[in-house]
Amino acid sequence: MSLIEQRNRFLSFAFASADVLIETDLSGTTEYASGATATLGEPPIEDTSCHLADRFDRTSRPIIMALLKSVRPGRRVGPVRVTLNGREAKLGGWTLGDDHKIRWTVSFEALTAPEEVEPQAFERSAGDAIASARSAGTALSMSVMRIEGIEDIDRQIGPAAATQVHDAISAACGLAVGELGVAKHVDNSRTALIHETSADLAELKKEVEAVLADNKLSDGKVKIDTVPDAPDLEPEIAVQAFIHAVNQAADTDAALDIRSLKDAAAEMMESTTQRMKELRTTIAGRVIEPHAQPIVDLKTGEIHHYELLLRLPGGKPIQEAVGFAESTGLIYEIDFAMTEIAATFLRDDFDRPSLAVNLSGKSIANTTWSKRFLKMLADIKIDRKRLSFELTETATIKNIKAANAVIQKIRERGHHVCLDDFGAGAAGFHYLRDFPADIVKIDGSYVKRAGRTERDATILKGMVDLCQQLGTETVAEMIENESMAKRMKSFGITYGQGYYFGKPIPLKTLTDPRNRATKAA
């Protein structure tokens, strides 16, 4: 094949997938363009002093600068979503490495948002970054960038524009923290940053403010608060304490009004570390008193199984500690310990009642934890139908694919899986779609309201009908009296749970069958 034929072939390939071809040097300065170059606007393409990023909308510039930083010979960068004069496009690049040029393609088409990053990725990456920085003797800091006034950004400028703003801010944060740092988008208004102490956060603030101004969000106020690394903490603990401190600060704000974030965060990190040590010691030493609450078959009135609940000695509830454990990563140890306790209880006597153990969505989405957990399940010697698991929604699952794979493996081993608190918060209808389960526990708020108005009853009936059509059994929680139990039974709900049937009692008392009496619906 002649050189001309080869040229024509590859040029055809390029224009089949792109509207504009752009060539820049390694710094991003435009040297050549072909195709629909009129879409690039001013300055004219003949102006070789124009930087590639400057030809795109401001929200796209941090993204393009981040791409330039990631260029490596023989490796494609992108494609990423960018906008040019308000028009959405896809930008990708390639460099051969032997001529110091980058060839870019611009394709005008709608794109879907990228998948969510695995929620544990920030913790792992941040921990690694801290460990590496300490080994190299590099001073590291942790910051929170807060943008006040954009909490309702989707309504302010529309979902599409809001996505572009978030993408631009994320890219700007990535540039600011550099290759050694890590950035995590916490919510619409907050981003957590792990970075070298020398990072230019003033420039980051300036860039983000410019992005907001360009999108008519000039009322948004950008604030960056920084706390230094705590070298006396293990890297993983330091990251978890930092995340918890960020959440604490967002919930209270009072501490930030009294002292600098540095002092407040240092105090919270110290308190967090102490609480983590105490809870870890409690769990590791099994210094706990698990309780169990009956779940009753509404047709027969017989106990179907018990939900295993974490309690401190004396039966003291620790709901706050569970939320704390989820925010710091200790939930992994709790979920593992409670499963071991349940398995031991069932293994010691075949006549003991069936149990359900809560598993946090954060746990099953963690690859390392899941492998260890599934190995433990493979080794236990019990009737697997007697041990089921309730997936709690207190930690929103981001990596649907990974979590669903674990759930299916649990079911393949013979254990039933229940979706807890259905209808509350993150546990919406999409969970029925994403996580095929055996049982669905309807949030107690729907159960309580069902007797108040016909509208509330209709909503609950609709939830039950949907589950029945999917072949899924249902549990109604927070049943407090006989009339509620009969109403739930009339709706077709399979099981009931609540003080009417029995309060949580110490697990050890269930070794005596006389303690298993309940009331019929």
Order of alpha helices (4+ residues) and beta strands (2+ residues): alpha-beta-beta-alpha-beta-beta-beta-alpha-beta-alpha-alpha-beta-beta-alpha-beta-alpha-alpha-alpha-beta-beta-beta-beta-alpha-alpha-beta-alpha-alpha-beta-alpha-beta-alpha-beta-alpha-alpha-beta-alpha-beta-beta
